[in-house]
């Protein structure tokens, strides 16, 4: 009996832990879905912008597959040669023109026009970038922080979360699990209530039967006493 009770307590503890784990997963998915925005290789989450590095053009500063962080609240006219900036770039493919974010180092700045022009270069590239960047194309400045290998993981994880399968696994399945857990919990409580109610009803019936029997005995004793009194008179 004691062993069964211990097992039941352990199972209850495991189910409670599983419940809160599922709840946490749903919470994370909801927060990520509501507050994250993916634009090409850029992911913004709660005001923090990160980019997954798509090539090795900036090695050894950071490598392909790394996750880098950029500040977007910058004034382009406060930038200097040597700063690493993120800007909007374009690629011509068979499917058309694809816009994406690129992060390279500033080589020089042309300040002769009202709109400054920036010459950039990848650290690992021999030549400067062929296209001159203007102020309006600058997205942000690299903070100097990079997480090795996390870019590939974050890209895949974010895309998976926003996919139909990700929605099914992280929302539908946990919600169904929570529903089943709550139904089982309710049925258990309801069964315990019925057992308790049945026990209380049985006790009440026994008490009523005992009371009726006691009343019957008292009535018979009273009748007998009255007969004996009449006989003595």
Beta strands, then each sheet from edge to edge (+ up, - down):
strand 1: 36-39
strand 2: 42-45
strand 3: 48-52
strand 4: 67-71
strand 5: 84-93
strand 6: 96-110
strand 7: 117-121
strand 8: 133-134
strand 9: 138-147
sheet 1: 1+ 2- 3+ 4- 9+ 5- 6+ 7- 8+
end
